[in-house]
Amino acid sequence: MFPVLIKLGPLTLHTYGLLVAVGFLTGLFFAVRQAKRQGISSERILDLGFYILLAAIIGSRLLFVATTPEHYLSHPLEIFKIWEGGLVFYGGLIFAVPVAVWYMNRHGLDKWTMADIFAPSIAIGHAIGRLGCFSAGCCYGAPAEGLPWAVTFLHPETLATRGVPLHPAQIYESLGELANFFLLITLRKHQSFKGQLFWTYILFYSVLRFVVEFFRGDEIRGFIFAGISTSQAISVIMAAVAVVVYVTKLSRKR
């Protein structure tokens, strides 16, 4: 809708970058608040948050580039233009997890306690970040002529298909992640085992992403085969792992 928020001479503030930053800081706020309640140093949360952010940006960009290698082999410098969009969330998650594990091992932090602290933060941060995608026009939806809530992108700098009513796929995912956030903070009061919030997040998001992908219209995101995108394939794997862990943990508890 509005890819550029402010432009003053050579200074340009992209809406996408701003909302991704707001999402990160909001998620970090909730993580620090919960950590304090559990007697965990906020300094550790801030440090871990920084490492997660750095790893997530690198991983999400690398997966996006991997889905469209031809373009970036021809235009290698565009790999670094992350402010224009082009981040695959699953790439960030997959890359950030081992970095987070390394940090927690180094500082003697309980992995599943920390995972549960950060799970709702990831959900709310992602919900806000998807609004940035909507603003930039990346991750846009499939044509939706006649749909009452369809959106038409007209801005000359938008990354979406212009002048065609589209499914607001970014909003679908944002609302889904917001629901995920509220589910997780509610579940926290009735938690049965360590890691439950994290695996609930993985399961909920995997199903959400699998469904939302059917409403996406950006072919650049990559496909395993016709009709099934890279993210949908990852969603199936992640959901299966989450279900197995869930069943195993609950069985052991009984």
Number of C-alpha atoms within 10 A of each C-alpha: 20 19 25 18 13 12 10 7 6 5 8 11 14 20 23 27 21 15 21 21 17 16 24 21 15 17 23 23 16 17 23 22 14 18 20 12 9 11 8 15 12 17 11 16 22 15 12 19 20 15 15 21 17 15 22 24 19 18 22 23 22 19 23 22 23 14 19 14 14 11 13 14 12 9 10 12 9 13 15 10 10 15 17 21 21 21 24 22 19 21 22 23 18 15 21 22 15 13 16 20 18 13 18 16 11 9 10 9 14 12 17 17 17 21 19 24 24 22 24 26 25 23 26 24 25 25 27 23 23 25 21 30 29 26 25 27 27 24 25 25 27 21 19 17 14 9 11 9 12 17 20 19 22 15 17 11 15 19 22 25 19 15 11 16 20 25 23 24 24 25 20 18 21 24 16 19 26 18 15 24 22 14 17 24 16 12 14 15 8 9 13 13 13 16 21 24 26 22 23 21 23 22 20 20 20 24 15 18 21 20 15 19 22 15 19 20 19 16 13 13 21 17 15 12 9 6 9 14 20 18 21 22 15 16 23 16 12 18 21 15 14 21 15 11 15 17 11 11 16 12 9 7 9 5
